[in-house]
Amino acid sequence: MNTQAYSLESVNELADGDHEFVTTLVYAFLEEVPLDLNNMIEAVLGNNPTAAYQYAHKMKPNFKLFHIDVVEQVKTIESWSKGDLPKTDADPALDHIKTVATIAINALKRDFA
């Protein structure tokens, strides 16, 4: 696992030197992702694959953009949601996403407070 909770490398490339745009992207991430993450967690724990898929799929581009090391686990949640994997595969993926995404969210909050 990457020792850094997140990276702004792709965000900075997208923003092309516009620091205000970087801040806007970070705030949008912090507004949407924690809520979506909680909803996905509830959906997986509540055995609601349709909702779990929607939230996982929605968050995946944000995790990629900020280089948060959960994309493979999000794909696992998506696969479980589609019936391709058993719930026993989804549970450890969910735990990893919860832990790593929460660390990244807290780091972004701290760094952009």
Secondary structure, 3 states (H helix, E strand, C coil): CCCCCCCCHHHHHHHCCCHHHHHHHHHHHHHHHHHHHHHHHHHHHCCCHHHHHHHHHHHHHHHHHCCCCCHHHHHHHHHHHCCCCCHHHHHHHHHHHHHHHHHHHHHHHHHCC
